Amino acid sequence: MSTQKGIAYYRNSPVGDLIIESEGESITRIGFWKKAYGTESITPVIDQCLAELNEYFTKGRKFFFVQSWLSRN
């Protein structure tokens, strides 16, 4: 059984253009991008992440509840 992977781009954020990637029910990457390198595939967890980021940048959200598996490597 394969795990669903997703990718989305958050364009024109106050800090620059962001890429968001997911695997299964977790966000696995949020980073900066200069050029899109894949077709967007918005999963439910990416949709939630995009909504929370939008609230953070526009309405002052302080906490995030989207599940993530982010590494500092």
N, C-alpha and C positions, 0 to 999 in steps of 0.2 A: 504494500500500500504506500503510495507516494504522498508526501506532505505538500500541501498547497503553498506555493510561493507567490508573492506579490511584489509589485513595484509601483511607486507613484512619485510624482514631482510636485513640490510645493513651490510655485513660482512667485517671485517678487515679494518674499517675506522681508521684514525689516533687516534681517541679517544676511540676506542673499538667497539665491535659489537652492533649495534643499532636495535631496533624494531620500526616499523612505523605502525600505525593503522589509519584507516579512517572510516568515516561514511558519507554517501552521498557525497557531493563535498568538504568536509573539512578533514584536518588532525586532528585527535583527540589525538594522542599520539606519542611522540618520546622519547624513553628511552633506557637504557642499558639492555641487556639480556645475560644470560649465557647458556640458553638452549631453543631451539625453542619449542613453545608450540602450534603450529597450522600450518596447511598447508598454504603456501602463496596464497593469493588471491589479485593480483595486480590490483587495480582500476586505472582509468585515473589520479586521484589526487595523488595517491601513485607513479605512474610512473613519474609524474611531480616532486614530492618531491625527489625521488631518483636521478633524473637528476640534480636538483638544488643542492642537497647535494654533488653529485659527482663533480660538477663544483666548489663548495665551497672548497672542500678538495684538488682538483687537479689544479684548475685554478684561485683561488683567488676571487671567487664570493663574493660580499659584501652584496647584498640584495636578499631577497627571495620574490617571488611573489605567491607562492602556498598558497591557502586559508587554514587557520588553525583555529581551535577552541581549543586552549590549555589552560588548567587551571593550576594554581600553587598549587592546593590542594594536 
